[in-house]
Amino acid sequence: MSNEKANKKVAESGKTTVSTAKTIKKETEFPLYELREHSRELFGVKPEVFDGAFLNYKNGQATKKQAENLVKSFLNKEVK
């Protein structure tokens, strides 16, 4: 059955169909040096604080959300 005929049948029956396709939105990863350069605007911290947050980070790239979470986590750490 062609698409046109199928659409006509659905229209005549009064039923509607809903497609539930999920769209997966992948965040863009940025090199750490770019995130560091803009750390004041993006995260409200100095580049030195950004360096501390990423001290043990092995990957050379991160999304803005990952970076934000690492910076927040770093700032909330208890000083011993």
C-alpha positions, -999 to +999 in steps of 0.1 A: +000+000+000+014+034-009+019+062+017-008+082+001-034+054+004-023+046+039-026+083+049-061+085+033-072+054+052-060+068+085-077+101+078-110+084+069-109+063+101-105+094+122-075+079+141-042+097+144-009+081+149+019+096+169+055+088+162+075+085+194+110+088+180+135+100+206+160+126+196+193+122+213+210+155+217+247+151+222+265+180+238+295+194+221+328+187+237+354+216+239+391+214+244+400+222+280+421+252+270+391+269+254+369+263+285+398+276+307+401+308+285+364+315+292+361+301+327+351+335+341+322+340+317+311+303+317+316+293+354+323+325+372+358+313+384+393+323+377+414+301+353+434+290+384+403+275+400+395+258+367+430+243+367+424+229+402+390+214+392+406+196+363+439+186+380+432+148+377+410+149+346+424+126+320+404+135+289+415+166+269+379+176+262+347+182+282+312+195+277+302+227+293+279+207+317+307+183+327+330+213+333+304+231+353+298+200+375+336+195+381+341+232+390+311+231+414+323+199+430+358+213+434+345+245+450+323+224+475+352+202+486+361+204+522+396+218+529+416+196+552 
